[in-house]
Amino acid sequence: MGSSGIGCKHRHLNADTGHLHAQASREEFQMRLVRAEENEGLPPLDDEKLMARFLLPKVLRDATDLVVMQG
């Protein structure tokens, strides 16, 4: 997954929610992704909703906004 794809989705999230959510660094995202994969496993790649719920807290620098996390 290229960083440009993450940045694009990040801009859409900010536009859709009306908030400014800082994006995690590439290194932080990769570390979170590897840790989650080891602990939780990956959701099915063809299930966009589950994949979004899996990836969102790894993409955002501060994933404590419950409205965004539940949206």
N, CA, C and O of each residue as an XYZ file, in Angstrom:
284
protein
N       0.858     -1.174      0.000
C       0.000      0.000      0.000
C       0.889      1.218      0.000
O       1.674      1.393      0.932
N       0.802      2.062     -0.999
C       1.646      3.227     -1.110
C       1.182      4.355     -0.213
O       0.004      4.432      0.138
N       2.088      5.215      0.152
C       1.748      6.321      1.041
C       0.783      7.290      0.374
O       0.010      7.955      1.064
N       0.810      7.386     -0.961
C      -0.119      8.292     -1.632
C      -1.561      7.827     -1.455
O      -2.460      8.659     -1.342
N      -1.801      6.522     -1.430
C      -3.145      6.006     -1.194
C      -3.628      6.335      0.199
O      -4.794      6.678      0.391
N      -2.739      6.233      1.177
C      -3.102      6.555      2.550
C      -3.414      8.029      2.660
O      -4.412      8.404      3.275
N      -2.583      8.875      2.076
C      -2.814     10.315      2.127
C      -4.118     10.712      1.468
O      -4.822     11.595      1.958
N      -4.443     10.068      0.365
C      -5.687     10.365     -0.342
C      -6.885     10.011      0.523
O      -7.809     10.814      0.655
N      -6.884      8.828      1.111
C      -7.980      8.415      1.993
C      -8.054      9.346      3.195
O      -9.145      9.680      3.657
N      -6.900      9.766      3.701
C      -6.831     10.664      4.849
C      -7.515     11.985      4.524
O      -8.268     12.504      5.348
N      -7.270     12.536      3.343
C      -7.910     13.789      2.943
C      -9.415     13.613      2.838
O     -10.172     14.509      3.213
N      -9.859     12.462      2.329
C     -11.294     12.202      2.238
C     -11.911     12.115      3.625
O     -13.010     12.627      3.836
N     -11.236     11.482      4.570
C     -11.740     11.379      5.935
C     -11.899     12.766      6.529
O     -12.936     13.066      7.122
N     -10.896     13.614      6.383
C     -10.993     14.960      6.923
C     -12.143     15.729      6.281
O     -12.871     16.440      6.974
N     -12.315     15.599      4.987
C     -13.401     16.295      4.300
C     -14.753     15.745      4.734
O     -15.684     16.517      4.964
N     -14.878     14.432      4.848
C     -16.147     13.802      5.210
C     -16.563     14.085      6.642
O     -17.754     14.226      6.918
N     -15.601     14.171      7.566
C     -15.936     14.362      8.983
C     -15.950     15.822      9.389
O     -16.506     16.168     10.432
N     -15.345     16.687      8.581
C     -15.260     18.093      8.949
C     -14.226     18.352     10.038
O     -14.226     19.425     10.642
N     -13.365     17.409     10.294
C     -12.318     17.538     11.293
C     -10.956     17.478     10.611
O     -10.833     17.070      9.456
N      -9.954     17.891     11.348
C      -8.580     17.761     10.863
C      -7.886     16.694     11.691
O      -7.492     16.940     12.831
N      -7.740     15.528     11.124
C      -7.093     14.413     11.797
C      -5.689     14.263     11.255
O      -5.485     14.120     10.050
N      -4.725     14.296     12.153
C      -3.332     14.146     11.738
C      -3.070     12.690     11.363
O      -3.553     11.764     12.016
N      -2.312     12.518     10.321
C      -1.958     11.187      9.822
C      -0.720     10.680     10.562
O       0.227     11.435     10.784
N      -0.731      9.415     10.938
C       0.453      8.799     11.541
C       1.581      8.788     10.517
O       1.342      8.762      9.309
N       2.796      8.806     11.011
C       3.934      8.715     10.094
C       3.916      7.345      9.423
O       3.283      6.408      9.909
N       4.606      7.250      8.321
C       4.676      5.972      7.595
C       5.239      4.869      8.494
O       4.743      3.743      8.495
N       6.277      5.206      9.253
C       6.898      4.228     10.140
C       5.914      3.777     11.226
O       5.811      2.587     11.522
N       5.190      4.741     11.818
C       4.208      4.414     12.852
C       3.094      3.547     12.272
O       2.685      2.564     12.890
N       2.606      3.907     11.091
C       1.560      3.121     10.426
C       2.034      1.678     10.208
O       1.313      0.729     10.514
N       3.240      1.525      9.682
C       3.765      0.186      9.417
C       3.923     -0.619     10.701
O       3.607     -1.808     10.730
N       4.411      0.019     11.760
C       4.577     -0.664     13.036
C       3.213     -1.112     13.581
O       3.065     -2.242     14.045
N       2.227     -0.219     13.521
C       0.883     -0.553     13.999
C       0.270     -1.680     13.175
O      -0.384     -2.572     13.715
N       0.484     -1.631     11.883
C      -0.070     -2.650     10.990
C       0.513     -4.026     11.293
O      -0.220     -5.011     11.384
N       1.828     -4.091     11.449
C       2.484     -5.361     11.745
C       2.016     -5.885     13.100
O       1.705     -7.069     13.232
N       1.963     -5.015     14.103
C       1.535     -5.429     15.439
C       0.098     -5.954     15.411
O      -0.198     -6.992     16.003
N      -0.786     -5.240     14.726
C      -2.187     -5.661     14.642
C      -2.334     -6.968     13.870
O      -3.132     -7.828     14.243
N      -1.573     -7.111     12.808
C      -1.633     -8.353     12.029
C      -1.224     -9.546     12.893
O      -1.834    -10.612     12.820
N      -0.196     -9.359     13.702
C       0.265    -10.442     14.576
C      -0.756    -10.758     15.668
O      -0.959    -11.924     16.007
N      -1.403     -9.720     16.222
C      -2.335     -9.905     17.336
C      -3.760    -10.238     16.903
O      -4.421    -11.060     17.538
N      -4.239     -9.610     15.832
C      -5.631     -9.737     15.426
C      -5.813    -10.538     14.143
O      -6.874    -11.119     13.916
N      -4.795    -10.569     13.317
C      -4.947    -11.102     11.973
C      -5.553    -10.029     11.078
O      -6.029     -9.001     11.560
N      -5.531    -10.271      9.798
C      -6.071     -9.310      8.835
C      -7.516     -9.657      8.489
O      -7.862    -10.834      8.383
N      -8.363     -8.641      8.312
C      -9.708     -8.917      7.836
C      -9.658     -9.314      6.359
O      -8.643     -9.096      5.697
N     -10.731     -9.887      5.843
C     -10.750    -10.234      4.416
C     -10.543     -8.980      3.558
O     -11.175     -7.950      3.790
N      -9.669     -9.077      2.586
C      -9.346     -7.921      1.740
C     -10.533     -7.442      0.922
O     -10.565     -6.279      0.521
N     -11.505     -8.300      0.664
C     -12.658     -7.901     -0.149
C     -13.789     -7.314      0.692
O     -14.825     -6.940      0.141
N     -13.619     -7.224      2.011
C     -14.630     -6.629      2.889
C     -14.188     -5.211      3.243
O     -13.441     -5.006      4.200
N     -14.653     -4.240      2.466
C     -14.195     -2.863      2.618
C     -14.511     -2.293      3.994
O     -13.698     -1.556      4.552
N     -15.660     -2.615      4.546
C     -16.047     -2.066      5.844
C     -15.135     -2.593      6.959
O     -14.654     -1.820      7.788
N     -14.903     -3.890      6.974
C     -13.998     -4.455      7.981
C     -12.570     -3.953      7.792
O     -11.870     -3.677      8.767
N     -12.144     -3.837      6.549
C     -10.792     -3.352      6.269
C     -10.651     -1.895      6.735
O      -9.620     -1.524      7.298
N     -11.665     -1.081      6.508
C     -11.625      0.321      6.956
C     -11.552      0.391      8.477
O     -10.781      1.179      9.024
N     -12.345     -0.425      9.162
C     -12.309     -0.441     10.628
C     -10.964     -0.926     11.152
O     -10.507     -0.483     12.205
N     -10.341     -1.820     10.429
C      -9.025     -2.325     10.810
C      -7.950     -1.256     10.587
O      -7.083     -1.057     11.438
N      -8.009     -0.575      9.449
C      -6.945      0.361      9.072
C      -7.059      1.737      9.724
O      -6.040      2.370      9.996
N      -8.260      2.204      9.975
C      -8.444      3.575     10.453
C      -7.607      3.905     11.685
O      -6.919      4.926     11.676
N      -7.628      3.100     12.742
C      -6.814      3.460     13.907
C      -5.305      3.373     13.661
O      -4.516      3.897     14.448
N      -4.912      2.724     12.592
C      -3.484      2.642     12.277
C      -3.037      3.851     11.458
O      -1.868      4.233     11.500
N      -3.961      4.448     10.718
C      -3.656      5.587      9.850
C      -3.622      6.896     10.633
O      -2.777      7.754     10.378
N      -4.535      7.047     11.581
C      -4.611      8.298     12.337
C      -3.552      8.343     13.424
O      -3.298      7.351     14.107
N      -2.938      9.511     13.575
C      -1.934      9.674     14.626
C      -2.567      9.473     16.000
O      -2.000      8.788     16.851
N      -3.741     10.066     16.219
C      -4.439      9.957     17.498
C      -5.821      9.377     17.231
O      -6.722     10.080     16.774
N      -5.977      8.108     17.515
C      -7.219      7.400     17.188
C      -8.161      7.344     18.388
O      -8.712      6.286     18.690
N      -8.351      8.472     19.076
C      -9.210      8.485     20.261
C     -10.559      9.146     20.009
O     -11.386      9.188     20.920
N     -10.813      9.662     18.813
C     -12.096     10.289     18.497
C     -13.116      9.187     18.227
O     -13.136      8.605     17.142
N     -13.957      8.904     19.212
C     -14.885      7.779     19.100
C     -15.919      7.964     18.000
O     -16.370      6.978     17.418
N     -16.306      9.196     17.698
C     -17.261      9.435     16.623
C     -16.673      8.972     15.291
O     -17.360      8.334     14.493
N     -15.420      9.288     15.057
C     -14.754      8.885     13.816
C     -14.535      7.370     13.816
O     -14.758      6.714     12.798
N     -14.109      6.822     14.924
C     -13.822      5.390     14.988
C     -15.071      4.552     14.780
O     -14.983      3.445     14.251
N     -16.232      5.054     15.185
C     -17.472      4.291     15.046
C     -18.180      4.571     13.735
O     -19.117      3.855     13.382
N     -17.757      5.595     13.002
C     -18.436      6.015     11.777
C     -18.243      5.144     10.636
O     -18.774      5.411      9.558
